[in-house]
Amino acid sequence: MRHEPEGARLRRVLRQRAFAVAFLVAGVLVFTWPFVRAPALQLVPAFVHLVVAWGLVVLGLAAMARALSRGEPDAGGDEDERRG
């Protein structure tokens, strides 16, 4: 079993497509929750929830972008090379 630093493992997970899909689904659920819950949230709590959810989504997207930019290339090669 190979040992890798925790930061490298986290970057590898953040680069996975499955993580991006799960992040998208979780983001949609978090954004729609104040509108579908019963009883409905009042205006101020719903606004606070949406602002916090938006902030978390932005932080998650920034973490994924940083992991992609600092990651080493995949073993399969560049996507443009496969097209040509």
Secondary structure, 3 states (H helix, E strand, C coil): CCCCCHHHHHHHHHCCHHHHHHHHHHHHHHHHHHHHCCCCCCHHHHHHHHHHHHHHHHHHHHHHHHHHHHCCCCCCCCHHHHHC
